Amino acid sequence: MRYIILDTETTGLDPNQGHKLVEIGAVEMIDRQLTGTHFHHYLNPERDSDEGALNVHGLTTEFLSDKPLFKNIAQNFLDFIDGATVLIHNAPFDTKFINAELAALNLPDMQSICVVEDTLAMAKQMFPGKRNNLDALCERLGVNNAHRTLHGALLDAEILAEVYLAMTRGQETLSMDIHAPVAAGSEYSVDIGSLQLANIALDDADVLAHVAYLEQMAKKCKDGVVWMTQASGDNQSPTT
């Protein structure tokens, strides 16, 4: 699977107030491996950055004055993300800026050519009630971001890639277990038809103990439990 991990920097908080992109950075990941291919441009927004935004990214009007306009790199950007799954931390913020720039050029929006996934929403599900900005996730997941002093789109995209891998660690093993072919006759191949399964008989005391244990667990689950059923309006014993 091809992922693009993306970040942007802007002149302010709202494209509806005329704010623009000043940097866009993205890195490519295929099969959970960074390929070394990236897309990165500083952009001339043809306006000054708000003081708060400038304090975040440090990209001055003078520095950006000779950089390309977004229209000069727009098609290359669309080609880079085409057909990929694009991971963005707080995706609604970045996509509203990118889509505003694309709309001004009568070009398709991001969601029409790629799948966008929000890693901030993912982190909030994994770590509810905790701080889930990029710095907090780096600390929590053991990702080194010591070289990150100012925000930079390409640097943040690279860090987000490492954070995403840490958040989803173990999924590649599951994928391999499901999809990887095993040669017949190898030490890992198993002929299911040849397995001899033990037949263990339970006496009445075992069954009653099991039922009592499940009922005790059910009382502790306020939202109910999947092994309890009800038929014809009568309560049944818990089953597995």
GROMACS elastic network, one bead per residue, 0.5 to 0.9 nm:
[ bonds ]
;  ai    aj funct       b0    kb
    1    29     6  0.81486   500
    1    30     6  0.56066   500
    1    31     6  0.54490   500
    1    32     6  0.80231   500
    1    84     6  0.79611   500
    1    85     6  0.81530   500
    2    28     6  0.72064   500
    2    29     6  0.58581   500
    2    31     6  0.68128   500
    2    32     6  0.84593   500
    2    83     6  0.82534   500
    2    84     6  0.54522   500
    2    85     6  0.64953   500
    2    86     6  0.87657   500
    3    27     6  0.83031   500
    3    28     6  0.59037   500
    3    30     6  0.61864   500
    3    31     6  0.83463   500
    3    32     6  0.82545   500
    3    81     6  0.86059   500
    3    84     6  0.55343   500
    3    86     6  0.57352   500
    3    87     6  0.70841   500
    4    26     6  0.62720   500
    4    27     6  0.56208   500
    4    29     6  0.61753   500
    4    30     6  0.87257   500
    4    38     6  0.87216   500
    4    80     6  0.84854   500
    4    81     6  0.66701   500
    4    84     6  0.64244   500
    4    85     6  0.61405   500
    4    87     6  0.61582   500
    4    88     6  0.87259   500
    4   157     6  0.89744   500
    4   161     6  0.88162   500
    5    25     6  0.83776   500
    5    26     6  0.53461   500
    5    27     6  0.53485   500
    5    28     6  0.65413   500
    5    29     6  0.76325   500
    5    85     6  0.84281   500
    5    86     6  0.57072   500
    5    88     6  0.62058   500
    5    89     6  0.89575   500
    5   157     6  0.55760   500
    5   158     6  0.74659   500
    5   160     6  0.70270   500
    5   161     6  0.61231   500
    6    24     6  0.75126   500
    6    25     6  0.57873   500
    6    27     6  0.66912   500
    6    86     6  0.68036   500
    6    87     6  0.61760   500
    6    88     6  0.54193   500
    6    89     6  0.81501   500
    6    94     6  0.87880   500
    6   153     6  0.75264   500
    6   154     6  0.76750   500
    6   156     6  0.81329   500
    6   157     6  0.51784   500
    6   158     6  0.84727   500
    6   160     6  0.82592   500
    6   161     6  0.88482   500
    7    23     6  0.83518   500
    7    24     6  0.60657   500
    7    25     6  0.55176   500
    7    26     6  0.64064   500
    7    87     6  0.87886   500
    7    88     6  0.63226   500
    7    89     6  0.75202   500
    7    91     6  0.88669   500
    7    94     6  0.71124   500
    7   152     6  0.82247   500
    7   154     6  0.67887   500
    7   155     6  0.86846   500
    7   156     6  0.64634   500
    7   157     6  0.53950   500
    7   160     6  0.87080   500
    8    21     6  0.69553   500
    8    22     6  0.75720   500
    8    23     6  0.54587   500
    8    25     6  0.62863   500
    8    26     6  0.86946   500
    8    94     6  0.63021   500
    8    97     6  0.87967   500
    8    98     6  0.87425   500
    8   152     6  0.78120   500
    8   154     6  0.81132   500
    8   156     6  0.87269   500
    8   157     6  0.86895   500
    9    12     6  0.86533   500
    9    20     6  0.87593   500
    9    21     6  0.59837   500
    9    22     6  0.55701   500
    9    23     6  0.50021   500
    9    24     6  0.65816   500
    9    25     6  0.88769   500
    9    53     6  0.82091   500
    9    56     6  0.86887   500
    9    57     6  0.68150   500
    9    94     6  0.83921   500
    9   151     6  0.79274   500
    9   152     6  0.70741   500
    9   153     6  0.60668   500
   10    13     6  0.73356   500
   10    19     6  0.69580   500
   10    20     6  0.55918   500
   10    22     6  0.50520   500
   10    23     6  0.68821   500
   10    24     6  0.89710   500
   10    45     6  0.85718   500
   10    49     6  0.74996   500
   10    53     6  0.69206   500
   10    54     6  0.87429   500
   10    57     6  0.83702   500
   10    94     6  0.89021   500
   10    97     6  0.81260   500
   11    14     6  0.88038   500
   11    18     6  0.89730   500
   11    19     6  0.54253   500
   11    20     6  0.56185   500
   11    21     6  0.64525   500
   11    22     6  0.65327   500
   11    45     6  0.76512   500
   11    47     6  0.79564   500
   11    48     6  0.67909   500
   11    50     6  0.58048   500
   11    51     6  0.87290   500
   11    52     6  0.88459   500
   11    53     6  0.58118   500
   11    54     6  0.72265   500
   12    15     6  0.78207   500
   12    17     6  0.86981   500
   12    18     6  0.87242   500
   12    19     6  0.54791   500
   12    20     6  0.73541   500
   12    21     6  0.87100   500
   12    49     6  0.63020   500
   12    50     6  0.56027   500
   12    51     6  0.85294   500
   12    52     6  0.75867   500
   12    53     6  0.55254   500
   12    54     6  0.85054   500
   13    17     6  0.83854   500
   13    19     6  0.69573   500
   13    50     6  0.88371   500
   13    53     6  0.80033   500
   13    93     6  0.81815   500
   14    17     6  0.55267   500
   14    18     6  0.71537   500
   14    19     6  0.58158   500
   14    20     6  0.83341   500
   14    93     6  0.86162   500
   14    96     6  0.84395   500
   14    97     6  0.76965   500
   15    18     6  0.50472   500
   15    20     6  0.61722   500
   15    21     6  0.88350   500
   15    96     6  0.73431   500
   15    97     6  0.58026   500
   15   100     6  0.67863   500
   15   101     6  0.86010   500
   16    19     6  0.70779   500
   16   100     6  0.83239   500
   18    47     6  0.88820   500
   19    45     6  0.79635   500
   19    47     6  0.81290   500
   19    48     6  0.89850   500
   19    49     6  0.79632   500
   19    50     6  0.88757   500
   19    97     6  0.81589   500
   20    43     6  0.89703   500
   20    44     6  0.87618   500
   20    45     6  0.55150   500
   20    46     6  0.84575   500
   20    47     6  0.81814   500
   20    49     6  0.86990   500
   20    97     6  0.68223   500
   20    98     6  0.86902   500
   20   100     6  0.87137   500
   20   101     6  0.76444   500
   21    24     6  0.72986   500
   21    42     6  0.85839   500
   21    43     6  0.66753   500
   21    44     6  0.80286   500
   21    45     6  0.62826   500
   21    70     6  0.78146   500
   21    97     6  0.67754   500
   21    98     6  0.75129   500
   21   101     6  0.81411   500
   22    41     6  0.83791   500
   22    42     6  0.57280   500
   22    44     6  0.61665   500
   22    45     6  0.59038   500
   22    49     6  0.87136   500
   22    59     6  0.76745   500
   22    64     6  0.75217   500
   22    70     6  0.87882   500
   23    40     6  0.75436   500
   23    41     6  0.57581   500
   23    43     6  0.55320   500
   23    44     6  0.86774   500
   23    59     6  0.87775   500
   23   152     6  0.78001   500
   23   153     6  0.61862   500
   23   154     6  0.84322   500
   24    39     6  0.77687   500
   24    40     6  0.57061   500
   24    41     6  0.56066   500
   24    42     6  0.66136   500
   24    43     6  0.78733   500
   24   152     6  0.87605   500
   24   153     6  0.56292   500
   24   154     6  0.70649   500
   25    38     6  0.74413   500
   25    39     6  0.56529   500
   25    41     6  0.66038   500
   25    42     6  0.85901   500
   25   152     6  0.81665   500
   25   155     6  0.78315   500
   25   156     6  0.81877   500
   25   157     6  0.65021   500
   25   158     6  0.89163   500
   26    37     6  0.87775   500
   26    38     6  0.55492   500
   26    39     6  0.50837   500
   26    40     6  0.63346   500
   26   153     6  0.75874   500
   26   154     6  0.59704   500
   26   156     6  0.89792   500
   26   157     6  0.58100   500
   26   158     6  0.77972   500
   27    34     6  0.73901   500
   27    35     6  0.80458   500
   27    36     6  0.72879   500
   27    37     6  0.61638   500
   27    39     6  0.64163   500
   27    40     6  0.85472   500
   27   154     6  0.75111   500
   27   157     6  0.65005   500
   27   158     6  0.65887   500
   27   161     6  0.79651   500
   28    33     6  0.84375   500
   28    34     6  0.59345   500
   28    35     6  0.59374   500
   28    36     6  0.69654   500
   28    37     6  0.56290   500
   28    38     6  0.59225   500
   28    39     6  0.84365   500
   29    32     6  0.58127   500
   29    33     6  0.52262   500
   29    35     6  0.57249   500
   29    36     6  0.82683   500
   29    37     6  0.83565   500
   29   161     6  0.80807   500
   30    33     6  0.53396   500
   30    34     6  0.65089   500
   30    35     6  0.67407   500
   31    34     6  0.84462   500
   31   172     6  0.83583   500
   32   165     6  0.72052   500
   32   172     6  0.77359   500
   34    37     6  0.77864   500
   34   158     6  0.89610   500
   34   161     6  0.81215   500
   35    38     6  0.83627   500
   38    80     6  0.87806   500
   38   154     6  0.83535   500
   39    76     6  0.88321   500
   39    77     6  0.74311   500
   39    80     6  0.74280   500
   39   154     6  0.81656   500
   40   153     6  0.80351   500
   40   154     6  0.64623   500
   41    67     6  0.81975   500
   41    68     6  0.79912   500
   41    73     6  0.81059   500
   41   154     6  0.88263   500
   42    59     6  0.88842   500
   42    64     6  0.69372   500
   42    67     6  0.61238   500
   42    68     6  0.72856   500
   42    69     6  0.88517   500
   43    46     6  0.89668   500
   43    64     6  0.63026   500
   43    65     6  0.83708   500
   43    66     6  0.85241   500
   43    67     6  0.52058   500
   43    68     6  0.53013   500
   43    69     6  0.55487   500
   43    70     6  0.62286   500
   44    47     6  0.79467   500
   44    61     6  0.80164   500
   44    63     6  0.88329   500
   44    64     6  0.50318   500
   44    65     6  0.56316   500
   44    66     6  0.68814   500
   44    67     6  0.50909   500
   44    68     6  0.57348   500
   44    69     6  0.52194   500
   44    70     6  0.74810   500
   45    48     6  0.76208   500
   45    49     6  0.85921   500
   45    61     6  0.84877   500
   45    64     6  0.76673   500
   45    65     6  0.82581   500
   45    67     6  0.89056   500
   45    68     6  0.89041   500
   45    69     6  0.68328   500
   45    70     6  0.79071   500
   46    61     6  0.82399   500
   46    64     6  0.85978   500
   46    65     6  0.74955   500
   46    69     6  0.82571   500
   47    61     6  0.72797   500
   48    51     6  0.88997   500
   48    54     6  0.89267   500
   48    60     6  0.77564   500
   48    61     6  0.56720   500
   49    52     6  0.80950   500
   49    53     6  0.61712   500
   49    54     6  0.57906   500
   49    59     6  0.82579   500
   49    60     6  0.74924   500
   49    61     6  0.72235   500
   50    53     6  0.52990   500
   50    54     6  0.61160   500
   50    55     6  0.86453   500
   51    54     6  0.50646   500
   51    55     6  0.61834   500
   51    56     6  0.87724   500
   52    55     6  0.52068   500
   52    56     6  0.65632   500
   53    56     6  0.51083   500
   53    57     6  0.64241   500
   53    58     6  0.79179   500
   53    59     6  0.89298   500
   54    57     6  0.54079   500
   54    59     6  0.62413   500
   54    60     6  0.69745   500
   55    58     6  0.56204   500
   55    59     6  0.86403   500
   55   150     6  0.82859   500
   56    59     6  0.87232   500
   56   150     6  0.61753   500
   56   151     6  0.59443   500
   56   152     6  0.87649   500
   57    60     6  0.87563   500
   57   150     6  0.56237   500
   57   152     6  0.61652   500
   57   153     6  0.87241   500
   58   150     6  0.69622   500
   58   151     6  0.80239   500
   58   152     6  0.87791   500
   59    62     6  0.83348   500
   59    63     6  0.64315   500
   59    64     6  0.68885   500
   60    63     6  0.51852   500
   60    64     6  0.63311   500
   60    65     6  0.85941   500
   61    64     6  0.51936   500
   61    65     6  0.59427   500
   62    65     6  0.52327   500
   62    66     6  0.80648   500
   63    66     6  0.71961   500
   63    67     6  0.79486   500
   64    67     6  0.52534   500
   64    68     6  0.84524   500
   65    68     6  0.84962   500
   68    71     6  0.80574   500
   68    72     6  0.61943   500
   68    73     6  0.74460   500
   69    72     6  0.54883   500
   69    73     6  0.72591   500
   69    74     6  0.88940   500
   70    73     6  0.54684   500
   70    74     6  0.57911   500
   70   101     6  0.72747   500
   70   102     6  0.86700   500
   71    74     6  0.51223   500
   71    75     6  0.78283   500
   71   101     6  0.80663   500
   71   102     6  0.81882   500
   71   105     6  0.70423   500
   72    75     6  0.77023   500
   72    76     6  0.84722   500
   73    76     6  0.54045   500
   73    77     6  0.61907   500
   73    78     6  0.88451   500
   74    77     6  0.51025   500
   74    78     6  0.63235   500
   74    79     6  0.87107   500
   74   101     6  0.85799   500
   74   102     6  0.72763   500
   74   105     6  0.86663   500
   74   107     6  0.85130   500
   75    78     6  0.50475   500
   75    79     6  0.61511   500
   75    80     6  0.85688   500
   75   107     6  0.85083   500
   76    79     6  0.50776   500
   76    80     6  0.61869   500
   76    81     6  0.89090   500
   77    80     6  0.50663   500
   77    81     6  0.64863   500
   77    82     6  0.85355   500
   78    81     6  0.54062   500
   78    82     6  0.58383   500
   78   108     6  0.86787   500
   78   109     6  0.89841   500
   78   110     6  0.76567   500
   78   113     6  0.78602   500
   79    82     6  0.52049   500
   79    83     6  0.88203   500
   80    83     6  0.87434   500
   80    84     6  0.84299   500
   81    84     6  0.55322   500
   81    85     6  0.78493   500
   81    86     6  0.71597   500
   81   110     6  0.82091   500
   81   113     6  0.76010   500
   81   114     6  0.65147   500
   82    85     6  0.87634   500
   82   110     6  0.85548   500
   82   113     6  0.53602   500
   82   114     6  0.56127   500
   83   113     6  0.59206   500
   83   115     6  0.74517   500
   84   113     6  0.81272   500
   84   114     6  0.53206   500
   84   115     6  0.64503   500
   84   116     6  0.85769   500
   85   114     6  0.59543   500
   85   116     6  0.58731   500
   85   117     6  0.70926   500
   86   114     6  0.69028   500
   86   115     6  0.59608   500
   86   117     6  0.61035   500
   86   118     6  0.85368   500
   87    91     6  0.76725   500
   87   115     6  0.85654   500
   87   116     6  0.60776   500
   87   117     6  0.50195   500
   87   118     6  0.60037   500
   87   119     6  0.63466   500
   87   160     6  0.85187   500
   87   161     6  0.84347   500
   87   164     6  0.86474   500
   88    92     6  0.86116   500
   88    94     6  0.75550   500
   88    95     6  0.86926   500
   88   116     6  0.73806   500
   88   117     6  0.64286   500
   88   118     6  0.52615   500
   88   119     6  0.59076   500
   88   120     6  0.77903   500
   88   157     6  0.81780   500
   88   160     6  0.80985   500
   89    92     6  0.87426   500
   89    93     6  0.87779   500
   89    94     6  0.84562   500
   89   117     6  0.84781   500
   89   118     6  0.55702   500
   89   121     6  0.80822   500
   89   133     6  0.81398   500
   89   134     6  0.78070   500
   89   157     6  0.89957   500
   89   160     6  0.75737   500
   90    93     6  0.59749   500
   90    94     6  0.72059   500
   90   118     6  0.57901   500
   90   119     6  0.68081   500
   90   120     6  0.52393   500
   90   121     6  0.73319   500
   90   133     6  0.89307   500
   91    94     6  0.53953   500
   91    95     6  0.59171   500
   91    96     6  0.84208   500
   91   116     6  0.74813   500
   91   117     6  0.70410   500
   91   118     6  0.50042   500
   91   119     6  0.76422   500
   91   120     6  0.77327   500
   91   121     6  0.88201   500
   92    95     6  0.52845   500
   92    96     6  0.60032   500
   92    97     6  0.87646   500
   92   118     6  0.78971   500
   93    96     6  0.55814   500
   93    97     6  0.68251   500
   94    97     6  0.54074   500
   94    98     6  0.62742   500
   94    99     6  0.85374   500
   95    98     6  0.50061   500
   95    99     6  0.57210   500
   95   100     6  0.82075   500
   95   109     6  0.86139   500
   95   110     6  0.72870   500
   95   111     6  0.87477   500
   95   116     6  0.87516   500
   96    99     6  0.52362   500
   96   100     6  0.59917   500
   96   101     6  0.86637   500
   97   100     6  0.51518   500
   97   101     6  0.63556   500
   97   102     6  0.86843   500
   98   101     6  0.52222   500
   98   102     6  0.61931   500
   98   103     6  0.85911   500
   98   109     6  0.78657   500
   98   110     6  0.76900   500
   99   103     6  0.58947   500
   99   104     6  0.85166   500
   99   107     6  0.87157   500
   99   108     6  0.79914   500
   99   109     6  0.51493   500
   99   110     6  0.65212   500
   99   111     6  0.89389   500
  100   103     6  0.51070   500
  100   104     6  0.63006   500
  100   105     6  0.88842   500
  100   109     6  0.83334   500
  101   104     6  0.52897   500
  101   105     6  0.67771   500
  101   107     6  0.87412   500
  102   105     6  0.52229   500
  102   106     6  0.63149   500
  102   107     6  0.50669   500
  102   108     6  0.65607   500
  102   109     6  0.62291   500
  102   110     6  0.84471   500
  103   107     6  0.56736   500
  103   108     6  0.69976   500
  103   109     6  0.69873   500
  104   107     6  0.76300   500
  105   108     6  0.88879   500
  108   111     6  0.83065   500
  108   112     6  0.64967   500
  108   113     6  0.76757   500
  109   112     6  0.57321   500
  109   113     6  0.74055   500
  110   113     6  0.57047   500
  110   114     6  0.61088   500
  110   115     6  0.79799   500
  110   116     6  0.78320   500
  111   114     6  0.53371   500
  111   115     6  0.59623   500
  111   116     6  0.65073   500
  112   115     6  0.80176   500
  117   120     6  0.89989   500
  117   121     6  0.84923   500
  117   122     6  0.85109   500
  118   121     6  0.54591   500
  118   122     6  0.65183   500
  118   123     6  0.88535   500
  119   123     6  0.60369   500
  119   124     6  0.85669   500
  119   160     6  0.85635   500
  119   164     6  0.74077   500
  120   123     6  0.50131   500
  120   124     6  0.62001   500
  120   125     6  0.87067   500
  120   132     6  0.67291   500
  120   133     6  0.73553   500
  120   134     6  0.86155   500
  121   124     6  0.51345   500
  121   125     6  0.64356   500
  121   126     6  0.87998   500
  122   125     6  0.52799   500
  122   126     6  0.63888   500
  122   127     6  0.86779   500
  122   167     6  0.88704   500
  123   127     6  0.58134   500
  123   128     6  0.77968   500
  123   132     6  0.62151   500
  123   133     6  0.88051   500
  123   137     6  0.81982   500
  123   167     6  0.78855   500
  124   127     6  0.51437   500
  124   128     6  0.50102   500
  124   129     6  0.74296   500
  124   130     6  0.75577   500
  124   131     6  0.83988   500
  124   132     6  0.65987   500
  125   128     6  0.56605   500
  126   167     6  0.84033   500
  127   130     6  0.58091   500
  127   131     6  0.81576   500
  127   132     6  0.75420   500
  128   131     6  0.84979   500
  128   132     6  0.87774   500
  129   132     6  0.88117   500
  130   136     6  0.87571   500
  131   136     6  0.60949   500
  131   137     6  0.78344   500
  132   135     6  0.78980   500
  132   136     6  0.56778   500
  132   137     6  0.57416   500
  133   136     6  0.53798   500
  133   137     6  0.62295   500
  133   138     6  0.86783   500
  134   137     6  0.51615   500
  134   138     6  0.61395   500
  134   139     6  0.87353   500
  134   156     6  0.82538   500
  134   159     6  0.81274   500
  134   160     6  0.71584   500
  134   163     6  0.80148   500
  135   138     6  0.51103   500
  135   139     6  0.63765   500
  135   140     6  0.86828   500
  135   145     6  0.75055   500
  136   139     6  0.52159   500
  136   140     6  0.61474   500
  136   141     6  0.85631   500
  137   141     6  0.58301   500
  137   142     6  0.80899   500
  137   143     6  0.78304   500
  137   163     6  0.69240   500
  137   167     6  0.89792   500
  138   141     6  0.53070   500
  138   142     6  0.56466   500
  138   144     6  0.65429   500
  138   145     6  0.67677   500
  138   159     6  0.81466   500
  138   160     6  0.87197   500
  138   162     6  0.86514   500
  138   163     6  0.64588   500
  139   142     6  0.53612   500
  139   143     6  0.64277   500
  139   144     6  0.77775   500
  139   145     6  0.84709   500
  140   143     6  0.79066   500
  141   163     6  0.70837   500
  141   166     6  0.63719   500
  141   167     6  0.74579   500
  142   163     6  0.86343   500
  142   166     6  0.82634   500
  143   159     6  0.76923   500
  143   162     6  0.67517   500
  143   163     6  0.65084   500
  143   166     6  0.79293   500
  144   147     6  0.79988   500
  144   159     6  0.81486   500
  144   162     6  0.89737   500
  145   148     6  0.54346   500
  145   149     6  0.87296   500
  145   159     6  0.70284   500
  146   149     6  0.76180   500
  148   151     6  0.68159   500
  148   152     6  0.81903   500
  148   155     6  0.75794   500
  148   156     6  0.81088   500
  149   152     6  0.89519   500
  151   155     6  0.75656   500
  151   156     6  0.67685   500
  152   155     6  0.53216   500
  152   156     6  0.58340   500
  152   157     6  0.83960   500
  153   156     6  0.52010   500
  153   157     6  0.60525   500
  153   158     6  0.86739   500
  154   157     6  0.50357   500
  154   158     6  0.62719   500
  154   159     6  0.86930   500
  155   158     6  0.51627   500
  155   159     6  0.62718   500
  155   160     6  0.85782   500
  156   160     6  0.59302   500
  156   161     6  0.84869   500
  157   160     6  0.50031   500
  157   161     6  0.61826   500
  157   162     6  0.88330   500
  158   161     6  0.51455   500
  158   162     6  0.66603   500
  158   163     6  0.88513   500
  159   162     6  0.51931   500
  159   163     6  0.62559   500
  159   164     6  0.86491   500
  160   164     6  0.59819   500
  160   165     6  0.85171   500
  161   164     6  0.51447   500
  161   165     6  0.62851   500
  161   166     6  0.86821   500
  162   165     6  0.51499   500
  162   166     6  0.62292   500
  162   167     6  0.86390   500
  163   166     6  0.50520   500
  163   167     6  0.60879   500
  163   168     6  0.86321   500
  164   168     6  0.61537   500
  164   169     6  0.83180   500
  165   168     6  0.52466   500
  165   169     6  0.57000   500
  166   169     6  0.50962   500
  166   170     6  0.88647   500
  168   171     6  0.59237   500
  168   172     6  0.82906   500
  169   172     6  0.71218   500
  169   173     6  0.84742   500
  170   173     6  0.53004   500
  170   174     6  0.65949   500
  170   175     6  0.88460   500
  171   174     6  0.50343   500
  171   175     6  0.61802   500
  171   176     6  0.86195   500
  172   176     6  0.61521   500
  172   177     6  0.85982   500
  173   176     6  0.50641   500
  173   177     6  0.61674   500
  173   178     6  0.86941   500
  174   177     6  0.50797   500
  174   178     6  0.63258   500
  174   179     6  0.86661   500
  175   178     6  0.52175   500
  175   179     6  0.60019   500
  175   180     6  0.78075   500
  176   179     6  0.52753   500
  176   180     6  0.50261   500
  176   181     6  0.87622   500
  177   180     6  0.59778   500
  177   181     6  0.87506   500
  178   181     6  0.85750   500
  182   185     6  0.88167   500
  182   186     6  0.73853   500
  182   188     6  0.71362   500
  182   189     6  0.61364   500
  183   186     6  0.57088   500
  183   187     6  0.89867   500
  183   188     6  0.81924   500
  183   189     6  0.66655   500
  184   187     6  0.87298   500
  184   188     6  0.85240   500
  184   189     6  0.57233   500
  184   190     6  0.80033   500
  184   191     6  0.87086   500
  185   188     6  0.79369   500
  185   189     6  0.59968   500
  185   190     6  0.80663   500
  186   189     6  0.52889   500
  186   190     6  0.85226   500
  187   190     6  0.81888   500
  190   193     6  0.87464   500
  190   194     6  0.82326   500
  190   195     6  0.83686   500
  191   194     6  0.55215   500
  191   195     6  0.70652   500
  192   195     6  0.55257   500
  193   196     6  0.84450   500
  202   205     6  0.79528   500
  202   206     6  0.57529   500
  202   207     6  0.66472   500
  203   206     6  0.53883   500
  203   207     6  0.65583   500
  203   208     6  0.89026   500
  204   207     6  0.51619   500
  204   208     6  0.61919   500
  204   209     6  0.85840   500
  205   208     6  0.51723   500
  205   209     6  0.60925   500
  205   210     6  0.85522   500
  206   209     6  0.51803   500
  206   210     6  0.61634   500
  206   211     6  0.87037   500
  207   210     6  0.50930   500
  207   211     6  0.62202   500
  207   212     6  0.86483   500
  208   211     6  0.51209   500
  208   212     6  0.61366   500
  208   213     6  0.85864   500
  209   212     6  0.51502   500
  209   213     6  0.61872   500
  209   214     6  0.87519   500
  210   213     6  0.51570   500
  210   214     6  0.63384   500
  210   215     6  0.86997   500
  211   214     6  0.52140   500
  211   215     6  0.61887   500
  211   216     6  0.86365   500
  211   237     6  0.71293   500
  211   238     6  0.61650   500
  211   239     6  0.76203   500
  212   215     6  0.51385   500
  212   216     6  0.62037   500
  212   217     6  0.87482   500
  212   238     6  0.87671   500
  213   216     6  0.51248   500
  213   217     6  0.63654   500
  213   218     6  0.87133   500
  214   217     6  0.50515   500
  214   218     6  0.61090   500
  214   219     6  0.87521   500
  214   227     6  0.85245   500
  214   228     6  0.88055   500
  214   238     6  0.64979   500
  214   239     6  0.82399   500
  215   219     6  0.63896   500
  215   220     6  0.89958   500
  215   228     6  0.87282   500
  215   237     6  0.83645   500
  215   238     6  0.67835   500
  216   219     6  0.53761   500
  216   220     6  0.69125   500
  217   220     6  0.53621   500
  217   221     6  0.67663   500
  217   225     6  0.84857   500
  218   221     6  0.52924   500
  218   222     6  0.79391   500
  218   224     6  0.65231   500
  218   225     6  0.59941   500
  218   227     6  0.88755   500
  218   228     6  0.79593   500
  218   238     6  0.88566   500
  219   222     6  0.71217   500
  219   224     6  0.81951   500
  220   224     6  0.87208   500
  221   224     6  0.54722   500
  221   225     6  0.66472   500
  222   225     6  0.85060   500
  224   227     6  0.89587   500
  224   228     6  0.78312   500
  225   228     6  0.59337   500
  225   229     6  0.89131   500
  226   229     6  0.76903   500
  226   240     6  0.89775   500
  227   238     6  0.60683   500
  227   239     6  0.55305   500
  227   240     6  0.56921   500
  228   235     6  0.88631   500
  228   236     6  0.75253   500
  228   237     6  0.72300   500
  228   239     6  0.63524   500
  228   240     6  0.83950   500
  229   235     6  0.73520   500
  229   236     6  0.62635   500
  229   237     6  0.77538   500
  229   238     6  0.69183   500
  229   239     6  0.77371   500
  230   233     6  0.64179   500
  230   234     6  0.61263   500
  230   235     6  0.51689   500
  230   236     6  0.57219   500
  230   237     6  0.87341   500
  231   234     6  0.56638   500
  231   235     6  0.67800   500
  231   236     6  0.70167   500
  232   235     6  0.83850   500
  236   239     6  0.84332   500
